[in-house]
Amino acid sequence: MSDPESAIPGALTPLPEILLEPLLRAALHEDLGPSGDVTSRLVIPPETNARAAIRAREEGVLSGMQLAEMAFRLIDPSLRVTTRLGDGARCASGDVALEVEGRALSILMAERVALNFAGRLSGIATQTAAYVAETRGTHARITCTRKTTPGLRVVEKAAVRHGGGYSHRFGLGDAVLIKDNHIAAAGGIRPVLEAVKRGVSHMVAVEIEVDTLAQLDEVLAIGGANAILLDNMSTEDMARAVEMVAGRVVLEASGNMRLERVAEVAATGVDYISAGALTHSARTLDLGLDF
């Protein structure tokens, strides 16, 4: 069995349950519907007790275990739930992540919701850990984006942290991020940066997206940005951008950040590598519940 203490560095402390309970209640309402678990109610006597375990069926990094535990407790507070491998822990095939004991009907009612959250979020954590591994020997950090499942951003971004990654802005209100469409609509790089300088709070970070080294040069000349996003640049141009910036602002590489490309991008010296694939393209980790 994997060591329960072998958590990914930087993994989050548990999220406040008040943020998670509405997500779980919505999922349980969806699954149970107006009739509840018809099958289990018909075939299992209500007094039947059971013991079950969520096991990993492949290697990975776990996330969503807090949600899984809460799902069982919401269905039946009398269930005894023990988490053996928590969020951020590495698991091997066959490892027990969680054990639950009590009424069999209650365990079965919560099973699918618990596994759906844990499998999905563990897939994100596992994919993030693979990206992070490609940055070894550099100072680059892997970060996620807003390309998350609607309504599940808080837990999907937590899963990225469980995998050793970091979060970009959580939402539109966190920071100023000037993208190509802002530049096009406002009439150019100078107008958007000057508008931001006039209106932004000193407490708000400012990042601007550039597509070319010429645009980068223009941004550096005007000033006003704390970070610059290098969008869909070649690796060679990113290396040149690092030289041009010379540590004056934070550089983020984005666009077409496939896993097999991460190591060469990190080696350019950029500070962050953002990848929507961490959340929108992660494969669900295979977890199962066995009685």
Secondary structure as the mmCIF struct_conf table of DSSP 4:
data_model
#
loop_
_struct_conf.conf_type_id
_struct_conf.id
_struct_conf.beg_label_comp_id
_struct_conf.beg_label_asym_id
_struct_conf.beg_label_seq_id
_struct_conf.end_label_comp_id
_struct_conf.end_label_asym_id
_struct_conf.end_label_seq_id
TURN_TY1_P TURN_TY1_P1 PRO A 4 GLU A 5
STRN STRN1 ALA A 7 ALA A 7
HELX_LH_PP_P HELX_LH_PP_P1 ILE A 8 ILE A 8
TURN_TY1_P TURN_TY1_P2 PRO A 9 GLY A 10
HELX_LH_PP_P HELX_LH_PP_P2 ALA A 11 PRO A 16
HELX_RH_AL_P HELX_RH_AL_P1 GLU A 17 LEU A 32
TURN_TY1_P TURN_TY1_P3 GLY A 33 SER A 35
HELX_RH_AL_P HELX_RH_AL_P2 VAL A 38 VAL A 43
BEND BEND1 ILE A 44 ILE A 44
TURN_TY1_P TURN_TY1_P4 PRO A 46 GLU A 47
STRN STRN2 ASN A 49 ALA A 56
BEND BEND2 ARG A 57 GLU A 58
STRN STRN3 GLY A 60 VAL A 61
HELX_RH_AL_P HELX_RH_AL_P3 MET A 65 ILE A 75
TURN_TY1_P TURN_TY1_P5 PRO A 77 SER A 78
BEND BEND3 LEU A 79 LEU A 79
STRN STRN4 ARG A 80 THR A 83
BEND BEND4 ARG A 84 LEU A 85
TURN_TY1_P TURN_TY1_P6 ASP A 87 GLY A 88
STRN STRN5 ALA A 89 ALA A 89
STRN STRN6 ARG A 90 CYS A 91
TURN_TY1_P TURN_TY1_P7 SER A 93 GLY A 94
STRN STRN7 VAL A 96 ARG A 103
HELX_RH_AL_P HELX_RH_AL_P4 ALA A 104 ALA A 133
TURN_TY1_P TURN_TY1_P8 GLU A 134 GLY A 137
BEND BEND5 THR A 138 THR A 138
STRN STRN8 ARG A 141 CYS A 144
BEND BEND6 ARG A 146 ARG A 146
TURN_TY1_P TURN_TY1_P9 PRO A 150 GLY A 151
HELX_RH_AL_P HELX_RH_AL_P5 ARG A 153 HIS A 162
TURN_TY1_P TURN_TY1_P10 GLY A 163 GLY A 164
STRN STRN9 TYR A 166 SER A 167
BEND BEND7 PHE A 170 GLY A 171
TURN_TY1_P TURN_TY1_P11 LEU A 172 GLY A 173
BEND BEND8 ASP A 174 ALA A 175
STRN STRN10 VAL A 176 ILE A 178
HELX_RH_AL_P HELX_RH_AL_P6 ASP A 180 ALA A 186
TURN_TY1_P TURN_TY1_P12 GLY A 187 GLY A 187
BEND BEND9 GLY A 188 GLY A 188
HELX_RH_AL_P HELX_RH_AL_P7 ILE A 189 GLY A 199
TURN_TY1_P TURN_TY1_P13 HIS A 202 MET A 203
BEND BEND10 VAL A 204 VAL A 204
STRN STRN11 VAL A 206 VAL A 210
BEND BEND11 ASP A 211 THR A 212
HELX_RH_AL_P HELX_RH_AL_P8 LEU A 213 ILE A 222
BEND BEND12 ASN A 226 ASN A 226
STRN STRN12 ALA A 227 ASP A 231
BEND BEND13 ASN A 232 ASN A 232
HELX_RH_AL_P HELX_RH_AL_P9 THR A 235 VAL A 245
TURN_TY1_P TURN_TY1_P14 ALA A 246 GLY A 247
BEND BEND14 ARG A 248 VAL A 249
STRN STRN13 VAL A 250 SER A 254
BEND BEND15 GLY A 255 ASN A 256
HELX_RH_3T_P HELX_RH_3T_P1 LEU A 259 ARG A 261
HELX_RH_AL_P HELX_RH_AL_P10 VAL A 262 ALA A 266
TURN_TY1_P TURN_TY1_P15 ALA A 267 GLY A 269
BEND BEND16 ASP A 271 ASP A 271
STRN STRN14 TYR A 272 SER A 274
TURN_TY1_P TURN_TY1_P16 GLY A 276 GLY A 276
HELX_RH_AL_P HELX_RH_AL_P11 ALA A 277 HIS A 280
BEND BEND17 SER A 281 SER A 281
HELX_LH_PP_P HELX_LH_PP_P3 ALA A 282 LEU A 285
STRN STRN15 LEU A 287 ASP A 290
#
